[in-house]
Amino acid sequence: MPQQSFVPVLIALQLAAFGWRINREITVGDQDRKTWMPVCDHINIISLLAVIITCVVVPLGTGGFNRYATTVLAVAYIFIGFHPVNMAAHYRLFSRQGRNVYTGDYPYITGQEIFTVIVSITIATVAGIYVYHSY
């Protein structure tokens, strides 16, 4: 199966995740609360841009997928796969105490989120190296 067929599904997933975040932050902002985008959303946006450039724009100009496009596609799938895990860690859903451990403002990034983001970056890096060298 050609790699190109995986691109629209990935972009749809990335846009859905980003759209969910925007809708949530609009609601939070309407309540006069502080808004921001968690680290995993920044990763998602960077990944989305990388996919659009290397898996859509460049192949349109060159006529096909290359090693870089295949690698970016694999890495982006790892990141979108980890996105719900990283988001759950952002909200401390893996802890019995949840976000109740915080008094006042919530931190930009939680300890759980740091751990899951590092794991996702590590796995994405290993997968990217593997795909790049297997192409």
N, CA, C and O atoms as CSV, one atom per row, in Angstrom:
chain,resi,resn,atom,element,x,y,z
A,1,MET,N,N,0.854,-1.191,0.000
A,1,MET,CA,C,0.000,0.000,0.000
A,1,MET,C,C,0.893,1.245,0.000
A,1,MET,O,O,1.789,1.362,0.836
A,2,PRO,N,N,0.658,2.157,-0.914
A,2,PRO,CA,C,1.492,3.365,-0.968
A,2,PRO,C,C,1.320,4.234,0.280
A,2,PRO,O,O,0.233,4.328,0.849
A,3,GLN,N,N,2.401,4.854,0.678
A,3,GLN,CA,C,2.386,5.705,1.861
A,3,GLN,C,C,1.431,6.887,1.708
A,3,GLN,O,O,0.884,7.370,2.699
A,4,GLN,N,N,1.231,7.346,0.500
A,4,GLN,CA,C,0.385,8.516,0.281
A,4,GLN,C,C,-1.024,8.312,0.815
A,4,GLN,O,O,-1.669,9.279,1.220
A,5,SER,N,N,-1.516,7.081,0.826
A,5,SER,CA,C,-2.884,6.837,1.276
A,5,SER,C,C,-3.035,7.051,2.780
A,5,SER,O,O,-4.156,7.196,3.267
A,6,PHE,N,N,-1.937,7.074,3.520
A,6,PHE,CA,C,-1.993,7.308,4.961
A,6,PHE,C,C,-2.048,8.798,5.317
A,6,PHE,O,O,-2.401,9.152,6.442
A,7,VAL,N,N,-1.708,9.647,4.389
A,7,VAL,CA,C,-1.593,11.077,4.661
A,7,VAL,C,C,-2.931,11.737,5.001
A,7,VAL,O,O,-3.002,12.442,6.008
A,8,PRO,N,N,-3.994,11.543,4.215
A,8,PRO,CA,C,-5.253,12.235,4.549
A,8,PRO,C,C,-5.810,11.831,5.923
A,8,PRO,O,O,-6.347,12.671,6.646
A,9,VAL,N,N,-5.685,10.569,6.274
A,9,VAL,CA,C,-6.178,10.109,7.581
A,9,VAL,C,C,-5.406,10.800,8.700
A,9,VAL,O,O,-5.995,11.262,9.677
A,10,LEU,N,N,-4.097,10.867,8.552
A,10,LEU,CA,C,-3.262,11.511,9.566
A,10,LEU,C,C,-3.603,12.987,9.707
A,10,LEU,O,O,-3.762,13.486,10.821
A,11,ILE,N,N,-3.714,13.686,8.589
A,11,ILE,CA,C,-4.036,15.114,8.648
A,11,ILE,C,C,-5.399,15.326,9.301
A,11,ILE,O,O,-5.573,16.265,10.077
A,12,ALA,N,N,-6.353,14.475,8.997
A,12,ALA,CA,C,-7.679,14.587,9.625
A,12,ALA,C,C,-7.584,14.398,11.139
A,12,ALA,O,O,-8.212,15.137,11.898
A,13,LEU,N,N,-6.807,13.420,11.576
A,13,LEU,CA,C,-6.631,13.203,13.020
A,13,LEU,C,C,-5.951,14.401,13.684
A,13,LEU,O,O,-6.353,14.832,14.764
A,14,GLN,N,N,-4.923,14.930,13.030
A,14,GLN,CA,C,-4.206,16.073,13.578
A,14,GLN,C,C,-5.110,17.303,13.668
A,14,GLN,O,O,-5.085,18.022,14.667
A,15,LEU,N,N,-5.892,17.539,12.645
A,15,LEU,CA,C,-6.805,18.683,12.661
A,15,LEU,C,C,-7.911,18.499,13.698
A,15,LEU,O,O,-8.326,19.469,14.333
A,16,ALA,N,N,-8.387,17.278,13.877
A,16,ALA,CA,C,-9.413,17.015,14.892
A,16,ALA,C,C,-8.867,17.286,16.287
A,16,ALA,O,O,-9.545,17.896,17.115
A,17,ALA,N,N,-7.645,16.835,16.550
A,17,ALA,CA,C,-7.030,17.076,17.861
A,17,ALA,C,C,-6.836,18.572,18.091
A,17,ALA,O,O,-7.097,19.071,19.186
A,18,PHE,N,N,-6.383,19.285,17.070
A,18,PHE,CA,C,-6.187,20.718,17.198
A,18,PHE,C,C,-7.519,21.447,17.353
A,18,PHE,O,O,-7.626,22.378,18.152
A,19,GLY,N,N,-8.519,21.039,16.606
A,19,GLY,CA,C,-9.844,21.650,16.723
A,19,GLY,C,C,-10.442,21.462,18.101
A,19,GLY,O,O,-11.067,22.374,18.643
A,20,TRP,N,N,-10.251,20.276,18.674
A,20,TRP,CA,C,-10.743,20.026,20.033
A,20,TRP,C,C,-10.084,21.001,21.011
A,20,TRP,O,O,-10.756,21.561,21.876
A,21,ARG,N,N,-8.796,21.200,20.879
A,21,ARG,CA,C,-8.072,22.097,21.785
A,21,ARG,C,C,-8.578,23.527,21.636
A,21,ARG,O,O,-8.803,24.211,22.634
A,22,ILE,N,N,-8.760,23.983,20.408
A,22,ILE,CA,C,-9.230,25.345,20.183
A,22,ILE,C,C,-10.607,25.540,20.808
A,22,ILE,O,O,-10.848,26.541,21.482
A,23,ASN,N,N,-11.512,24.585,20.585
A,23,ASN,CA,C,-12.844,24.686,21.190
A,23,ASN,C,C,-12.771,24.734,22.706
A,23,ASN,O,O,-13.500,25.498,23.338
A,24,ARG,N,N,-11.911,23.938,23.289
A,24,ARG,CA,C,-11.771,23.933,24.740
A,24,ARG,C,C,-11.239,25.276,25.237
A,24,ARG,O,O,-11.750,25.818,26.217
A,25,GLU,N,N,-10.240,25.805,24.586
A,25,GLU,CA,C,-9.635,27.054,25.034
A,25,GLU,C,C,-10.575,28.246,24.833
A,25,GLU,O,O,-10.533,29.203,25.605
A,26,ILE,N,N,-11.408,28.192,23.816
A,26,ILE,CA,C,-12.401,29.263,23.642
A,26,ILE,C,C,-13.346,29.269,24.843
A,26,ILE,O,O,-13.650,30.331,25.387
A,27,THR,N,N,-13.810,28.092,25.258
A,27,THR,CA,C,-14.697,27.984,26.420
A,27,THR,C,C,-14.007,28.476,27.688
A,27,THR,O,O,-14.605,29.206,28.478
A,28,VAL,N,N,-12.763,28.081,27.882
A,28,VAL,CA,C,-11.999,28.515,29.063
A,28,VAL,C,C,-11.812,30.032,29.033
A,28,VAL,O,O,-11.974,30.695,30.057
A,29,GLY,N,N,-11.473,30.583,27.874
A,29,GLY,CA,C,-11.288,32.022,27.754
A,29,GLY,C,C,-12.569,32.794,28.012
A,29,GLY,O,O,-12.538,33.882,28.588
A,30,ASP,N,N,-13.693,32.236,27.589
A,30,ASP,CA,C,-14.987,32.882,27.839
A,30,ASP,C,C,-15.326,32.922,29.328
A,30,ASP,O,O,-16.156,33.726,29.755
A,31,GLN,N,N,-14.696,32.070,30.108
A,31,GLN,CA,C,-14.900,32.058,31.557
A,31,GLN,C,C,-13.881,32.951,32.266
A,31,GLN,O,O,-13.747,32.896,33.489
A,32,ASP,N,N,-13.166,33.772,31.500
A,32,ASP,CA,C,-12.123,34.670,32.022
A,32,ASP,C,C,-11.025,33.918,32.762
A,32,ASP,O,O,-10.467,34.415,33.741
A,33,ARG,N,N,-10.724,32.711,32.281
A,33,ARG,CA,C,-9.621,31.934,32.841
A,33,ARG,C,C,-8.456,31.967,31.867
A,33,ARG,O,O,-8.624,32.259,30.683
A,34,LYS,N,N,-7.273,31.663,32.383
A,34,LYS,CA,C,-6.051,31.659,31.582
A,34,LYS,C,C,-6.125,30.547,30.528
A,34,LYS,O,O,-6.518,29.420,30.828
A,35,THR,N,N,-5.744,30.879,29.307
A,35,THR,CA,C,-5.728,29.893,28.231
A,35,THR,C,C,-4.295,29.669,27.763
A,35,THR,O,O,-3.457,30.567,27.840
A,36,TRP,N,N,-4.029,28.474,27.284
A,36,TRP,CA,C,-2.739,28.155,26.682
A,36,TRP,C,C,-2.861,26.837,25.947
A,36,TRP,O,O,-3.864,26.131,26.060
A,37,MET,N,N,-1.830,26.520,25.198
A,37,MET,CA,C,-1.782,25.241,24.500
A,37,MET,C,C,-0.704,24.385,25.152
A,37,MET,O,O,0.437,24.825,25.287
A,38,PRO,N,N,-1.055,23.167,25.555
A,38,PRO,CA,C,-0.061,22.269,26.142
A,38,PRO,C,C,1.026,21.885,25.135
A,38,PRO,O,O,0.874,22.076,23.928
A,39,VAL,N,N,2.101,21.350,25.651
A,39,VAL,CA,C,3.248,20.957,24.828
A,39,VAL,C,C,2.828,19.981,23.727
A,39,VAL,O,O,3.288,20.092,22.591
A,40,CYS,N,N,1.957,19.027,24.062
A,40,CYS,CA,C,1.568,18.038,23.049
A,40,CYS,C,C,0.824,18.688,21.889
A,40,CYS,O,O,0.866,18.167,20.775
A,41,ASP,N,N,0.147,19.803,22.115
A,41,ASP,CA,C,-0.497,20.510,21.009
A,41,ASP,C,C,0.524,21.229,20.139
A,41,ASP,O,O,0.351,21.316,18.924
A,42,HIS,N,N,1.574,21.740,20.745
A,42,HIS,CA,C,2.666,22.339,19.956
A,42,HIS,C,C,3.313,21.263,19.090
A,42,HIS,O,O,3.610,21.498,17.919
A,43,ILE,N,N,3.530,20.086,19.668
A,43,ILE,CA,C,4.096,18.974,18.895
A,43,ILE,C,C,3.163,18.620,17.743
A,43,ILE,O,O,3.622,18.382,16.626
A,44,ASN,N,N,1.869,18.585,18.002
A,44,ASN,CA,C,0.891,18.250,16.971
A,44,ASN,C,C,0.915,19.265,15.830
A,44,ASN,O,O,0.859,18.876,14.663
A,45,ILE,N,N,0.997,20.545,16.141
A,45,ILE,CA,C,1.006,21.574,15.102
A,45,ILE,C,C,2.281,21.489,14.267
A,45,ILE,O,O,2.230,21.577,13.040
A,46,ILE,N,N,3.418,21.320,14.928
A,46,ILE,CA,C,4.688,21.176,14.204
A,46,ILE,C,C,4.638,19.937,13.313
A,46,ILE,O,O,5.079,19.967,12.164
A,47,SER,N,N,4.101,18.857,13.854
A,47,SER,CA,C,3.969,17.617,13.093
A,47,SER,C,C,3.043,17.816,11.889
A,47,SER,O,O,3.344,17.347,10.791
A,48,LEU,N,N,1.930,18.501,12.090
A,48,LEU,CA,C,0.988,18.779,11.005
A,48,LEU,C,C,1.665,19.566,9.887
A,48,LEU,O,O,1.523,19.228,8.712
A,49,LEU,N,N,2.388,20.601,10.247
A,49,LEU,CA,C,3.095,21.403,9.245
A,49,LEU,C,C,4.145,20.577,8.507
A,49,LEU,O,O,4.297,20.698,7.292
A,50,ALA,N,N,4.871,19.734,9.250
A,50,ALA,CA,C,5.883,18.879,8.622
A,50,ALA,C,C,5.241,17.898,7.645
A,50,ALA,O,O,5.778,17.653,6.565
A,51,VAL,N,N,4.096,17.339,8.022
A,51,VAL,CA,C,3.393,16.401,7.138
A,51,VAL,C,C,2.913,17.123,5.884
A,51,VAL,O,O,3.081,16.614,4.776
A,52,ILE,N,N,2.328,18.281,6.043
A,52,ILE,CA,C,1.820,19.013,4.876
A,52,ILE,C,C,2.960,19.369,3.924
A,52,ILE,O,O,2.819,19.250,2.707
A,53,ILE,N,N,4.081,19.803,4.479
A,53,ILE,CA,C,5.207,20.194,3.619
A,53,ILE,C,C,5.847,18.975,2.952
A,53,ILE,O,O,6.017,18.952,1.733
A,54,THR,N,N,6.205,17.952,3.757
A,54,THR,CA,C,6.981,16.835,3.201
A,54,THR,C,C,6.139,15.743,2.548
A,54,THR,O,O,6.634,14.999,1.702
A,55,CYS,N,N,4.872,15.646,2.936
A,55,CYS,CA,C,4.036,14.557,2.408
A,55,CYS,C,C,2.977,15.023,1.415
A,55,CYS,O,O,2.322,14.199,0.775
A,56,VAL,N,N,2.807,16.330,1.282
A,56,VAL,CA,C,1.826,16.848,0.320
A,56,VAL,C,C,2.522,17.777,-0.685
A,56,VAL,O,O,2.511,17.516,-1.888
A,57,VAL,N,N,3.121,18.851,-0.186
A,57,VAL,CA,C,3.684,19.865,-1.081
A,57,VAL,C,C,4.876,19.328,-1.878
A,57,VAL,O,O,4.898,19.431,-3.105
A,58,VAL,N,N,5.861,18.756,-1.188
A,58,VAL,CA,C,7.059,18.272,-1.887
A,58,VAL,C,C,6.715,17.160,-2.884
A,58,VAL,O,O,7.190,17.214,-4.019
A,59,PRO,N,N,5.908,16.152,-2.511
A,59,PRO,CA,C,5.561,15.131,-3.508
A,59,PRO,C,C,4.799,15.681,-4.724
A,59,PRO,O,O,4.920,15.146,-5.826
A,60,LEU,N,N,4.021,16.743,-4.522
A,60,LEU,CA,C,3.354,17.356,-5.668
A,60,LEU,C,C,4.371,17.953,-6.641
A,60,LEU,O,O,4.164,17.934,-7.854
A,61,GLY,N,N,5.463,18.479,-6.105
A,61,GLY,CA,C,6.494,19.072,-6.948
A,61,GLY,C,C,7.449,18.057,-7.551
A,61,GLY,O,O,7.930,18.234,-8.670
A,62,THR,N,N,7.722,16.993,-6.805
A,62,THR,CA,C,8.711,16.015,-7.269
A,62,THR,C,C,8.090,14.793,-7.919
A,62,THR,O,O,8.779,14.043,-8.611
A,63,GLY,N,N,6.811,14.584,-7.708
A,63,GLY,CA,C,6.147,13.445,-8.331
A,63,GLY,C,C,6.096,12.195,-7.481
A,63,GLY,O,O,5.641,11.156,-7.960
A,64,GLY,N,N,6.544,12.253,-6.245
A,64,GLY,CA,C,6.464,11.052,-5.419
A,64,GLY,C,C,7.028,11.237,-4.031
A,64,GLY,O,O,7.663,12.242,-3.712
A,65,PHE,N,N,6.776,10.242,-3.226
A,65,PHE,CA,C,7.280,10.202,-1.849
A,65,PHE,C,C,8.764,9.874,-1.872
A,65,PHE,O,O,9.233,9.129,-2.733
A,66,ASN,N,N,9.490,10.432,-0.927
A,66,ASN,CA,C,10.896,10.069,-0.775
A,66,ASN,C,C,11.121,9.571,0.651
A,66,ASN,O,O,10.176,9.426,1.427
A,67,ARG,N,N,12.343,9.320,0.971
A,67,ARG,CA,C,12.719,8.799,2.283
A,67,ARG,C,C,12.290,9.749,3.403
A,67,ARG,O,O,11.824,9.298,4.449
A,68,TYR,N,N,12.440,11.038,3.197
A,68,TYR,CA,C,12.099,12.023,4.226
A,68,TYR,C,C,10.599,12.063,4.485
A,68,TYR,O,O,10.164,12.144,5.634
A,69,ALA,N,N,9.809,12.005,3.417
A,69,ALA,CA,C,8.360,12.018,3.565
A,69,ALA,C,C,7.885,10.786,4.329
A,69,ALA,O,O,7.029,10.890,5.207
A,70,THR,N,N,8.434,9.632,3.999
A,70,THR,CA,C,8.058,8.403,4.690
A,70,THR,C,C,8.440,8.471,6.163
A,70,THR,O,O,7.681,8.024,7.022
A,71,THR,N,N,9.595,9.018,6.454
A,71,THR,CA,C,10.044,9.152,7.838
A,71,THR,C,C,9.155,10.120,8.611
A,71,THR,O,O,8.743,9.821,9.732
A,72,VAL,N,N,8.859,11.266,8.029
A,72,VAL,CA,C,7.986,12.246,8.686
A,72,VAL,C,C,6.607,11.648,8.932
A,72,VAL,O,O,6.015,11.874,9.987
A,73,LEU,N,N,6.099,10.899,7.986
A,73,LEU,CA,C,4.798,10.263,8.142
A,73,LEU,C,C,4.796,9.294,9.326
A,73,LEU,O,O,3.860,9.293,10.127
A,74,ALA,N,N,5.824,8.486,9.436
A,74,ALA,CA,C,5.917,7.532,10.548
A,74,ALA,C,C,6.004,8.249,11.892
A,74,ALA,O,O,5.315,7.886,12.845
A,75,VAL,N,N,6.848,9.261,11.958
A,75,VAL,CA,C,7.024,10.020,13.200
A,75,VAL,C,C,5.723,10.725,13.573
A,75,VAL,O,O,5.346,10.751,14.744
A,76,ALA,N,N,5.043,11.292,12.594
A,76,ALA,CA,C,3.794,11.997,12.865
A,76,ALA,C,C,2.710,11.052,13.376
A,76,ALA,O,O,1.909,11.435,14.228
A,77,TYR,N,N,2.677,9.830,12.869
A,77,TYR,CA,C,1.709,8.852,13.379
A,77,TYR,C,C,2.015,8.485,14.829
A,77,TYR,O,O,1.096,8.277,15.622
A,78,ILE,N,N,3.273,8.406,15.175
A,78,ILE,CA,C,3.636,8.139,16.576
A,78,ILE,C,C,3.132,9.287,17.450
A,78,ILE,O,O,2.529,9.054,18.498
A,79,PHE,N,N,3.377,10.516,17.023
A,79,PHE,CA,C,2.959,11.672,17.823
A,79,PHE,C,C,1.438,11.760,17.969
A,79,PHE,O,O,0.945,12.069,19.054
A,80,ILE,N,N,0.692,11.496,16.904
A,80,ILE,CA,C,-0.769,11.576,17.033
A,80,ILE,C,C,-1.281,10.406,17.868
A,80,ILE,O,O,-2.298,10.529,18.551
A,81,GLY,N,N,-0.592,9.290,17.817
A,81,GLY,CA,C,-0.968,8.156,18.665
A,81,GLY,C,C,-0.758,8.447,20.139
A,81,GLY,O,O,-1.541,8.007,20.980
A,82,PHE,N,N,0.289,9.180,20.451
A,82,PHE,CA,C,0.578,9.547,21.838
A,82,PHE,C,C,-0.191,10.787,22.299
A,82,PHE,O,O,-0.218,11.081,23.493
A,83,HIS,N,N,-0.803,11.502,21.389
A,83,HIS,CA,C,-1.473,12.748,21.756
A,83,HIS,C,C,-2.486,12.569,22.882
A,83,HIS,O,O,-2.460,13.353,23.831
A,84,PRO,N,N,-3.383,11.572,22.828
A,84,PRO,CA,C,-4.329,11.399,23.942
A,84,PRO,C,C,-3.643,11.055,25.269
A,84,PRO,O,O,-4.092,11.480,26.334
A,85,VAL,N,N,-2.567,10.295,25.197
A,85,VAL,CA,C,-1.822,9.944,26.414
A,85,VAL,C,C,-1.188,11.194,27.003
A,85,VAL,O,O,-1.267,11.423,28.210
A,86,ASN,N,N,-0.565,12.000,26.163
A,86,ASN,CA,C,0.057,13.238,26.634
A,86,ASN,C,C,-0.984,14.217,27.178
A,86,ASN,O,O,-0.737,14.914,28.162
A,87,MET,N,N,-2.140,14.262,26.534
A,87,MET,CA,C,-3.200,15.152,27.001
A,87,MET,C,C,-3.736,14.678,28.352
A,87,MET,O,O,-3.989,15.488,29.244
A,88,ALA,N,N,-3.906,13.373,28.497
A,88,ALA,CA,C,-4.343,12.833,29.786
A,88,ALA,C,C,-3.320,13.146,30.873
A,88,ALA,O,O,-3.689,13.452,32.007
A,89,ALA,N,N,-2.045,13.071,30.533
A,89,ALA,CA,C,-0.998,13.408,31.500
A,89,ALA,C,C,-1.032,14.900,31.825
A,89,ALA,O,O,-0.757,15.291,32.960
A,90,HIS,N,N,-1.365,15.732,30.847
A,90,HIS,CA,C,-1.474,17.168,31.092
A,90,HIS,C,C,-2.535,17.449,32.159
A,90,HIS,O,O,-2.357,18.318,33.013
A,91,TYR,N,N,-3.626,16.709,32.099
A,91,TYR,CA,C,-4.703,16.878,33.078
A,91,TYR,C,C,-4.539,15.969,34.300
A,91,TYR,O,O,-5.444,15.870,35.128
A,92,ARG,N,N,-3.393,15.312,34.410
A,92,ARG,CA,C,-3.046,14.428,35.535
A,92,ARG,C,C,-4.112,13.346,35.741
A,92,ARG,O,O,-4.479,13.046,36.877
A,93,LEU,N,N,-4.597,12.777,34.671
A,93,LEU,CA,C,-5.610,11.734,34.764
A,93,LEU,C,C,-5.035,10.392,35.212
A,93,LEU,O,O,-5.787,9.465,35.514
A,94,PHE,N,N,-3.712,10.285,35.256
A,94,PHE,CA,C,-3.077,9.051,35.706
A,94,PHE,C,C,-2.803,9.072,37.212
A,94,PHE,O,O,-2.137,8.180,37.737
A,95,SER,N,N,-3.308,10.075,37.891
A,95,SER,CA,C,-3.103,10.226,39.326
A,95,SER,C,C,-4.442,10.239,40.039
A,95,SER,O,O,-5.411,10.813,39.543
A,96,ARG,N,N,-4.494,9.618,41.183
A,96,ARG,CA,C,-5.734,9.647,41.974
A,96,ARG,C,C,-6.068,11.056,42.434
A,96,ARG,O,O,-7.240,11.408,42.570
A,97,GLN,N,N,-5.051,11.853,42.670
A,97,GLN,CA,C,-5.272,13.221,43.146
A,97,GLN,C,C,-5.668,14.172,42.020
A,97,GLN,O,O,-6.192,15.257,42.274
A,98,GLY,N,N,-5.420,13.769,40.789
A,98,GLY,CA,C,-5.752,14.625,39.654
A,98,GLY,C,C,-5.082,15.984,39.758
A,98,GLY,O,O,-3.924,16.085,40.162
A,99,ARG,N,N,-5.801,17.012,39.399
A,99,ARG,CA,C,-5.253,18.367,39.426
A,99,ARG,C,C,-5.473,19.044,40.775
A,99,ARG,O,O,-5.148,20.220,40.944
A,100,ASN,N,N,-6.022,18.308,41.729
A,100,ASN,CA,C,-6.250,18.871,43.067
A,100,ASN,C,C,-4.956,19.163,43.820
A,100,ASN,O,O,-4.984,19.853,44.839
A,101,VAL,N,N,-3.830,18.655,43.340
A,101,VAL,CA,C,-2.556,18.913,44.004
A,101,VAL,C,C,-2.106,20.361,43.822
A,101,VAL,O,O,-1.206,20.827,44.521
A,102,TYR,N,N,-2.732,21.071,42.888
A,102,TYR,CA,C,-2.325,22.436,42.612
A,102,TYR,C,C,-3.211,23.417,43.374
A,102,TYR,O,O,-4.425,23.240,43.476
A,103,THR,N,N,-2.583,24.432,43.893
A,103,THR,CA,C,-3.335,25.538,44.489
A,103,THR,C,C,-3.092,26.752,43.596
A,103,THR,O,O,-1.948,27.046,43.247
A,104,GLY,N,N,-4.123,27.435,43.238
A,104,GLY,CA,C,-3.982,28.585,42.337
A,104,GLY,C,C,-3.928,28.131,40.893
A,104,GLY,O,O,-4.663,27.230,40.488
A,105,ASP,N,N,-3.050,28.761,40.111
A,105,ASP,CA,C,-2.938,28.438,38.688
A,105,ASP,C,C,-2.345,27.054,38.472
A,105,ASP,O,O,-1.544,26.565,39.268
A,106,TYR,N,N,-2.759,26.446,37.382
A,106,TYR,CA,C,-2.190,25.162,36.985
A,106,TYR,C,C,-0.857,25.414,36.292
A,106,TYR,O,O,-0.676,26.459,35.666
A,107,PRO,N,N,0.073,24.479,36.392
A,107,PRO,CA,C,1.362,24.669,35.704
A,107,PRO,C,C,1.202,24.502,34.193
A,107,PRO,O,O,0.263,23.867,33.713
A,108,TYR,N,N,2.131,25.082,33.472
A,108,TYR,CA,C,2.113,24.957,32.013
A,108,TYR,C,C,2.274,23.502,31.598
A,108,TYR,O,O,1.607,23.048,30.669
A,109,ILE,N,N,3.149,22.768,32.275
A,109,ILE,CA,C,3.382,21.358,31.988
A,109,ILE,C,C,3.498,20.614,33.310
A,109,ILE,O,O,4.174,21.072,34.230
A,110,THR,N,N,2.840,19.473,33.402
A,110,THR,CA,C,2.861,18.699,34.640
A,110,THR,C,C,3.989,17.679,34.599
A,110,THR,O,O,4.554,17.398,33.542
A,111,GLY,N,N,4.300,17.140,35.749
A,111,GLY,CA,C,5.337,16.107,35.824
A,111,GLY,C,C,4.979,14.888,34.991
A,111,GLY,O,O,5.830,14.328,34.301
A,112,GLN,N,N,3.718,14.480,35.056
A,112,GLN,CA,C,3.278,13.354,34.239
A,112,GLN,C,C,3.430,13.657,32.755
A,112,GLN,O,O,3.839,12.804,31.968
A,113,GLU,N,N,3.095,14.880,32.394
A,113,GLU,CA,C,3.184,15.266,30.989
A,113,GLU,C,C,4.632,15.298,30.507
A,113,GLU,O,O,4.918,14.892,29.381
A,114,ILE,N,N,5.530,15.768,31.334
A,114,ILE,CA,C,6.949,15.761,30.964
A,114,ILE,C,C,7.384,14.335,30.645
A,114,ILE,O,O,8.056,14.089,29.643
A,115,PHE,N,N,6.994,13.402,31.503
A,115,PHE,CA,C,7.375,11.999,31.311
A,115,PHE,C,C,6.804,11.451,30.006
A,115,PHE,O,O,7.539,10.865,29.211
A,116,THR,N,N,5.499,11.634,29.773
A,116,THR,CA,C,4.888,11.049,28.572
A,116,THR,C,C,5.368,11.721,27.293
A,116,THR,O,O,5.490,11.064,26.260
A,117,VAL,N,N,5.640,13.013,27.347
A,117,VAL,CA,C,6.166,13.703,26.165
A,117,VAL,C,C,7.568,13.192,25.844
A,117,VAL,O,O,7.894,12.974,24.677
A,118,ILE,N,N,8.390,13.002,26.858
A,118,ILE,CA,C,9.737,12.453,26.631
A,118,ILE,C,C,9.647,11.052,26.045
A,118,ILE,O,O,10.399,10.711,25.132
A,119,VAL,N,N,8.731,10.237,26.564
A,119,VAL,CA,C,8.547,8.886,26.023
A,119,VAL,C,C,8.103,8.963,24.561
A,119,VAL,O,O,8.625,8.235,23.717
A,120,SER,N,N,7.146,9.837,24.258
A,120,SER,CA,C,6.660,9.926,22.878
A,120,SER,C,C,7.744,10.437,21.931
A,120,SER,O,O,7.855,9.951,20.806
A,121,ILE,N,N,8.536,11.400,22.365
A,121,ILE,CA,C,9.630,11.903,21.526
A,121,ILE,C,C,10.678,10.817,21.309
A,121,ILE,O,O,11.207,10.672,20.207
A,122,THR,N,N,10.974,10.059,22.349
A,122,THR,CA,C,11.960,8.974,22.237
A,122,THR,C,C,11.485,7.907,21.260
A,122,THR,O,O,12.238,7.489,20.381
A,123,ILE,N,N,10.246,7.466,21.411
A,123,ILE,CA,C,9.718,6.432,20.522
A,123,ILE,C,C,9.618,6.953,19.091
A,123,ILE,O,O,9.922,6.222,18.148
A,124,ALA,N,N,9.200,8.194,18.916
A,124,ALA,CA,C,9.111,8.774,17.575
A,124,ALA,C,C,10.494,8.876,16.932
A,124,ALA,O,O,10.643,8.642,15.733
A,125,THR,N,N,11.490,9.220,17.723
A,125,THR,CA,C,12.861,9.310,17.210
A,125,THR,C,C,13.368,7.942,16.768
A,125,THR,O,O,13.937,7.801,15.685
A,126,VAL,N,N,13.159,6.941,17.610
A,126,VAL,CA,C,13.596,5.582,17.270
A,126,VAL,C,C,12.869,5.090,16.017
A,126,VAL,O,O,13.489,4.507,15.128
A,127,ALA,N,N,11.560,5.323,15.945
A,127,ALA,CA,C,10.791,4.910,14.769
A,127,ALA,C,C,11.266,5.652,13.526
A,127,ALA,O,O,11.389,5.059,12.454
A,128,GLY,N,N,11.532,6.951,13.668
A,128,GLY,CA,C,12.016,7.729,12.540
A,128,GLY,C,C,13.357,7.228,12.019
A,128,GLY,O,O,13.560,7.118,10.809
A,129,ILE,N,N,14.259,6.928,12.928
A,129,ILE,CA,C,15.568,6.398,12.522
A,129,ILE,C,C,15.402,5.051,11.823
A,129,ILE,O,O,16.038,4.785,10.803
A,130,TYR,N,N,14.543,4.211,12.385
A,130,TYR,CA,C,14.307,2.899,11.792
A,130,TYR,C,C,13.737,3.032,10.368
A,130,TYR,O,O,14.237,2.402,9.436
A,131,VAL,N,N,12.701,3.843,10.209
A,131,VAL,CA,C,12.073,4.000,8.902
A,131,VAL,C,C,13.049,4.627,7.900
A,131,VAL,O,O,13.123,4.207,6.745
A,132,TYR,N,N,13.785,5.625,8.354
A,132,TYR,CA,C,14.737,6.306,7.475
A,132,TYR,C,C,15.778,5.322,6.924
A,132,TYR,O,O,16.103,5.341,5.737
A,133,HIS,N,N,16.286,4.474,7.805
A,133,HIS,CA,C,17.336,3.535,7.386
A,133,HIS,C,C,16.772,2.286,6.687
A,133,HIS,O,O,17.513,1.537,6.051
A,134,SER,N,N,15.467,2.073,6.812
A,134,SER,CA,C,14.835,0.923,6.161
A,134,SER,C,C,14.320,1.244,4.774
A,134,SER,O,O,13.955,0.338,4.024
A,135,TYR,N,N,14.285,2.505,4.424
A,135,TYR,CA,C,13.694,2.935,3.159
A,135,TYR,C,C,14.542,2.509,1.992
A,135,TYR,O,O,14.195,2.787,0.844
